[in-house]
Amino acid sequence: MATKPEQFTRDDAKIYVTVNGRDYQGWLSSNIERSLETLSSRFTIPVSLIPGNPPNIKRQDAIKVRINDTLVVTGTVLAAEPFYKRDDCGLKVEGRSRSGDLVACSAIYQGGQWRNAKLDRIARDLCTPFGIDVTIDTDIGAPIRDLKVEHSETVVDVLSRAARLRGVLVTTDAQGRVLITRAGKEKSHGAIVRGVNVISMESVGTDAERHSDYFCYGQGNVTHRSSLQTLEVGSTAADPVKAFKKAIQQKAQAKDPEMRRYLPLVINANGNNDASDMQRLVDHTMRVRRGHAYGLKYVVEGWTWKGKPWEINTRVPIYDDIAGLDGDEWLICEVKQSVELKEGDVTELLVRPKEAYDTGPLKTKMKRRQGKGKRGKDGAVLEVKGDPS
C-alpha cells in the first residue's frame, strides 16, 4: 500500500488582481478556470468598491491574477461592470488569458502554407502578430513536411493539428505564453485523499467517442525515380498508373484493443505527410479518445495545498478506495477555483489517465471492478493496472 501524504490543513488563501500597477482583492463569488484542453484560461472576480476611491479597471486593460503569491493567469479584462445589492457593492471583472486571443481569432499567415518547417517556427509565425511568446520544454521532433492553413481555421486549430503530428501538447502558462510540452512532466505538490481533503467525486466520460480501428490516408511526394518504374507481376508488365498510385499513397492504422465491436474511423491528413507523421496522428487520436473515456471529477477543500494553488498538467497521487486508486498518479486536466455558499473556497479538479494526452506506449489498462464500501451509479469503479507514470 502506498504511503499517504501528511494531514491536509486548509489554507486561508486569497485571490488578488493587479491592474495598472494596483492590487485588488477578489472576494465572495470569485471563479478561475484553467484547462489543459483549451488554450484559454478564464476568470470572474468581483472587486470591492471603496466609497470615493473606485477601482481603476477598464475593458481591455492588462491584468494579472494571483492566488496568494503565485501568478495563475496573465490576460485581458473583457468586462468591468459595477453591481450592488442591499448589503454590498463591487465591480465584476471578467477576462481571459492572453493566449485566449488565439482561440477566438483566425489564423492568417502569408502564403498560408509551411514546407519543411519545425513546429516552433510555425507556432511563432502564428503567435508573433498577437505579441504572444512561445516557449518549448520538450523535443518537438523533425520538421513538418507540409502544413496548410485551411479556410476559417483559428490559430489554435492550426497549432493543434501541427502538434498532433509531433505528439506534443499546446497549452498556456501563467504568463499567458503558448507552451509546447508533453503530458505530466511534473508531479503535483499536492494529493487527492478521500476522507481528508475530498468533498465529492464523480466519474465522467463514456465510450461514445471511441473506435476499434483508426485509419489515416494521405499522399506523399515521390522522390525516387524507381517509384515510377513499371512493376513486373509474373511475366506481364503492371500498369504504370497503378505503380504511381502505390508509390504516393500512404496509410497508417491504430487499434484500440479494448473495443470489442467493429467501429472504424478515418482521419484526414492534410498536405504531404510521410508514414511516420500519419502513424503518430492515428496513435495520438486513439489514445486521446481512449483517455477521455475515463475521468474523475473531484471537489476538494480550499484553493491551495500547503499555500500553493493546484496546477494543470501535473501528475497527482490519488488515494481513494472507492475509485480503486491507492497512490496512483493521474493527470490534472482542469482546475476551477471558486466559492460555494456551503463549502466556502473549493477547487474542482478533473483528472484523467496520462495517456489521454500522450503518444507513448500504452502503459495503463482500464478495468471495472467491484469497489470497497459505497459504489457509484453503475455499481463499479475504475482501476488502473500497470505503471501509470
C-alpha positions in Angstrom: 0.0 0.0 0.0 1.3 3.5 -0.9 2.1 5.9 1.9 -0.5 8.7 2.2 0.7 12.3 2.4 0.7 14.1 5.7 -2.5 15.6 7.1 -4.1 18.3 5.0 -4.5 21.7 6.6 -6.8 24.2 4.9 -5.1 27.4 3.9 -6.6 30.9 4.2 -5.9 31.6 0.5 -6.8 34.9 -1.2 -7.2 35.9 -4.8 -5.6 39.2 -6.0 -5.8 41.0 -9.3 -3.2 43.6 -10.5 -4.4 46.2 -13.0 -2.5 49.4 -13.9 0.0 48.8 -11.2 -2.6 48.5 -8.4 -3.6 45.4 -6.4 -7.2 44.5 -5.7 -8.5 41.6 -3.6 -11.1 39.3 -5.0 -13.9 38.0 -2.7 -17.1 36.1 -2.4 -18.0 34.6 -5.8 -14.6 34.6 -7.4 -14.0 32.0 -10.1 -10.9 31.0 -12.0 -10.8 28.3 -14.7 -7.7 26.7 -16.2 -7.7 23.7 -18.5 -5.3 21.6 -20.4 -7.9 21.1 -23.1 -8.1 24.8 -24.1 -5.6 27.5 -24.8 -7.6 30.0 -22.8 -7.9 30.5 -19.0 -10.9 32.4 -17.8 -11.8 34.3 -14.6 -14.6 36.2 -13.0 -13.6 38.2 -9.9 -15.8 40.8 -8.0 -13.6 43.6 -6.7 -14.8 45.7 -3.7 -15.9 49.3 -4.4 -14.5 51.7 -1.9 -16.5 54.9 -1.5 -14.6 57.8 -3.0 -11.9 55.5 -4.4 -13.4 53.3 -7.2 -11.2 50.7 -8.9 -9.3 51.9 -12.0 -10.2 48.9 -14.0 -11.5 49.2 -17.6 -12.1 46.9 -20.5 -9.0 45.9 -22.5 -6.7 46.6 -19.5 -3.9 44.1 -18.9 -4.5 42.1 -15.8 -2.7 39.6 -13.6 -4.4 37.2 -11.3 -2.7 35.6 -8.3 -3.6 33.1 -5.6 -1.6 34.2 -2.6 1.8 35.0 -4.1 1.5 32.6 -7.1 0.7 34.0 -10.5 -2.0 31.9 -12.2 -3.3 34.0 -15.1 -2.0 36.9 -17.2 -4.6 38.3 -19.5 -7.0 41.0 -20.6 -10.1 42.5 -19.0 -13.2 41.7 -21.1 -15.7 43.3 -18.8 -15.6 45.5 -15.7 -19.1 46.3 -14.7 -20.4 47.7 -11.3 -23.1 45.8 -9.3 -24.7 46.3 -5.9 -27.0 44.5 -3.6 -28.6 45.5 -0.3 -25.5 44.9 1.8 -22.6 45.1 -0.7 -21.4 46.5 -3.9 -18.5 45.9 -6.2 -17.0 45.8 -9.7 -17.4 42.5 -11.5 -14.2 41.9 -13.5 -14.3 39.2 -16.2 -11.4 38.3 -18.5 -9.3 35.6 -20.1 -5.6 34.8 -20.6 -3.7 36.5 -23.4 -3.5 33.1 -25.2 -7.3 33.2 -25.4 -7.0 35.5 -28.4 -5.6 32.6 -30.3 -8.8 30.6 -29.7 -11.0 33.4 -30.9 -9.1 34.7 -33.9 -8.5 33.4 -37.4 -5.1 32.1 -38.5 -3.5 34.5 -41.0 -0.1 33.6 -42.5 1.4 35.0 -45.7 1.2 32.2 -48.3 -0.9 30.1 -46.0 1.5 27.2 -46.0 4.7 25.9 -44.5 7.1 23.4 -46.1 9.7 21.5 -44.1 9.2 23.8 -41.0 9.7 22.8 -37.4 6.8 23.2 -35.0 8.4 26.1 -33.1 8.7 28.2 -36.3 5.0 27.5 -37.2 3.9 28.5 -33.7 6.0 31.7 -33.6 4.8 32.7 -37.1 1.2 32.4 -35.9 1.7 33.9 -32.4 4.1 36.8 -33.1 1.4 39.1 -34.6 -0.5 38.9 -31.3 2.6 39.7 -29.3 2.4 36.3 -27.6 5.6 34.4 -26.9 6.2 30.7 -27.4 8.1 28.5 -25.0 9.2 24.9 -25.6 10.2 22.4 -22.9 10.2 19.2 -24.9 11.6 17.6 -28.1 9.4 18.8 -31.0 10.8 16.3 -33.5 11.7 16.7 -37.2 10.3 19.4 -39.5 6.8 19.1 -40.7 6.9 18.4 -44.5 3.7 20.3 -45.4 1.1 22.2 -43.4 -1.6 24.4 -44.8 -3.9 26.9 -43.2 -7.5 25.8 -44.0 -10.2 28.3 -44.7 -11.8 29.8 -41.5 -9.3 27.9 -39.1 -8.4 29.7 -35.9 -4.8 29.9 -34.7 -5.4 27.2 -32.1 -6.8 24.9 -34.8 -3.6 25.1 -36.8 -1.4 24.8 -33.8 -3.3 21.7 -32.6 -3.1 20.0 -36.0 0.7 20.6 -36.1 1.1 19.4 -32.5 -0.7 16.2 -33.2 1.7 15.3 -35.9 4.6 15.6 -33.4 2.7 14.0 -30.4 3.0 17.1 -28.2 0.7 19.4 -26.3 -0.1 23.0 -27.0 -1.3 24.8 -23.8 -0.7 28.1 -22.0 1.3 29.1 -18.9 0.7 31.6 -16.1 2.4 34.3 -18.1 -0.1 33.9 -21.0 2.5 32.4 -23.3 2.0 29.4 -25.6 3.7 26.4 -24.1 4.6 23.4 -26.2 5.1 20.5 -23.9 4.2 16.9 -23.1 1.8 15.4 -20.6 2.6 15.1 -17.0 6.3 16.1 -17.0 5.9 17.5 -13.5 4.4 16.0 -10.3 1.8 17.9 -8.3 2.9 19.2 -4.9 -0.5 18.0 -3.5 -2.6 14.9 -3.3 -6.2 13.9 -3.5 -7.2 11.9 -0.4 -10.7 10.6 0.3 -11.7 11.4 3.9 -9.0 14.2 4.1 -9.5 16.9 1.6 -12.1 15.5 -0.8 -15.7 16.9 -0.6 -17.1 14.9 -3.5 -16.2 12.7 -6.5 -17.9 11.6 -9.7 -16.8 9.5 -12.6 -17.0 11.2 -16.0 -16.7 10.0 -19.6 -18.1 7.3 -21.8 -17.0 5.1 -24.7 -19.2 7.1 -27.1 -16.3 8.7 -29.0 -14.1 5.6 -29.1 -13.4 3.4 -32.1 -11.9 0.0 -32.7 -9.8 1.0 -35.7 -8.3 4.3 -36.7 -7.1 4.8 -40.3 -5.3 7.7 -41.9 -4.8 8.1 -45.6 -2.6 10.7 -47.3 -0.4 11.4 -50.2 3.4 11.7 -50.1 5.8 13.3 -52.6 7.5 10.9 -55.0 11.3 11.4 -54.6 12.8 8.4 -56.2 12.7 7.5 -59.9 12.4 3.9 -59.0 9.0 4.6 -57.6 7.8 5.3 -61.1 9.2 2.3 -62.8 6.9 -0.3 -64.2 6.3 -3.1 -61.8 6.5 -6.7 -63.0 3.8 -9.1 -62.0 4.9 -12.6 -63.2 5.9 -12.1 -66.8 3.4 -9.3 -67.5 4.2 -5.6 -67.0 1.9 -4.0 -64.4 0.0 -0.8 -65.1 2.4 2.1 -64.5 -0.5 4.3 -63.3 -1.2 1.7 -60.6 2.5 1.7 -59.8 2.5 5.5 -59.4 -0.6 5.4 -57.1 1.1 2.8 -55.0 4.2 4.9 -54.7 2.5 8.0 -53.5 -0.4 6.6 -51.3 0.3 6.4 -47.6 -1.7 4.6 -44.9 -1.5 4.3 -41.1 -3.6 2.3 -38.7 -4.0 2.1 -34.9 -6.3 -0.3 -33.0 -7.9 0.1 -29.6 -7.7 -3.4 -28.1 -10.5 -2.7 -25.5 -13.2 -2.1 -28.2 -15.0 -5.4 -29.0 -17.2 -4.1 -31.8 -16.1 -3.0 -35.3 -16.1 0.8 -35.1 -13.8 2.3 -37.8 -12.8 5.9 -38.0 -10.9 7.5 -41.0 -8.8 10.6 -40.1 -7.9 13.1 -42.8 -4.2 14.0 -43.1 -3.9 17.3 -45.0 -0.9 18.0 -47.1 2.1 15.8 -47.8 2.8 13.6 -44.8 5.2 10.7 -44.5 4.2 7.4 -42.9 5.7 8.3 -39.5 3.7 11.5 -39.3 0.5 9.7 -40.1 1.2 6.9 -37.6 1.8 9.5 -34.9 -1.5 11.0 -35.8 -3.6 7.8 -35.5 -1.8 6.8 -32.3 -2.4 10.1 -30.8 -6.1 10.1 -31.8 -6.6 6.6 -30.4 -5.0 7.4 -27.0 -6.7 10.8 -26.6 -10.2 9.3 -27.3 -9.5 6.3 -25.0 -8.1 8.5 -22.2 -11.1 10.9 -22.4 -13.4 7.9 -22.0 -12.2 7.8 -18.3 -12.0 10.6 -15.8 -12.8 11.6 -12.3 -14.0 15.0 -11.1 -13.1 15.8 -7.6 -14.1 18.8 -5.5 -11.5 19.4 -2.8 -11.3 21.8 0.1 -9.6 25.2 -0.4 -7.8 26.8 -3.3 -4.3 25.5 -2.4 -2.3 22.7 -0.9 0.4 24.0 1.5 -0.1 27.5 0.2 0.4 26.7 -3.4 -2.5 26.5 -5.9 -3.2 23.4 -7.9 -1.6 23.3 -11.4 -2.8 21.7 -14.6 -0.7 19.2 -16.5 0.8 17.8 -13.3 0.6 14.2 -12.0 -1.3 14.0 -8.8 -1.4 10.9 -6.5 -4.9 9.8 -5.6 -5.9 7.8 -2.5 -9.5 6.8 -3.0 -10.6 3.2 -2.2 -14.0 3.8 -3.8 -12.3 4.7 -7.1 -9.8 1.8 -6.6 -6.8 4.1 -6.5 -4.0 3.8 -3.9 -1.4 6.5 -4.7 -1.8 6.1 -8.5 -0.9 9.2 -10.4 -3.4 10.7 -12.8 -3.1 13.9 -14.8 -4.8 17.1 -13.6 -6.5 18.3 -16.8 -8.7 21.1 -15.4 -8.7 23.3 -12.3 -11.6 25.5 -11.2 -11.2 27.6 -8.1 -14.4 29.1 -6.9 -16.5 30.0 -3.8 -19.5 28.0 -2.7 -22.1 29.2 -0.2 -22.0 25.9 1.7 -18.4 24.8 1.4 -16.6 28.1 1.0 -13.4 28.1 -1.0 -13.2 25.0 -3.1 -11.3 23.6 -6.1 -12.7 21.3 -8.7 -10.1 19.0 -10.3 -10.7 17.0 -13.4 -8.2 14.1 -13.6 -7.6 11.6 -16.4 -5.1 8.9 -17.2 -1.9 10.4 -18.6 -2.4 8.5 -21.9 -5.2 10.9 -22.7 -2.6 13.3 -23.8 0.4 11.1 -24.5 1.5 9.2 -27.6 4.0 7.0 -25.8 3.5 3.2 -25.3 0.2 2.2 -23.7 1.0 1.8 -20.0 -2.3 1.5 -18.3 -5.2 -0.8 -18.7 -8.7 0.3 -17.6 -10.9 -2.2 -15.9 -14.1 -2.2 -14.0 -14.1 -4.0 -10.7 -16.1 -4.1 -7.5 -15.0 -1.4 -5.1 -15.0 -1.4 -1.4 -17.7 0.4 0.5 -20.0 2.7 -1.4 -20.2 2.2 -5.1 -21.1 4.6 -7.9 -24.3 4.6 -10.0 -23.1 1.6 -12.1 -22.0 -0.3 -9.1 -18.4 -0.3 -10.2 -15.3 1.8 -10.0 -12.1 2.5 -12.0 -8.9 0.6 -11.5 -5.5 1.2 -13.0 -3.2 -1.7 -13.8 0.4 -1.3 -14.6 2.8 1.6 -14.3 0.7 4.8 -14.6 3.7 7.2 -14.6 
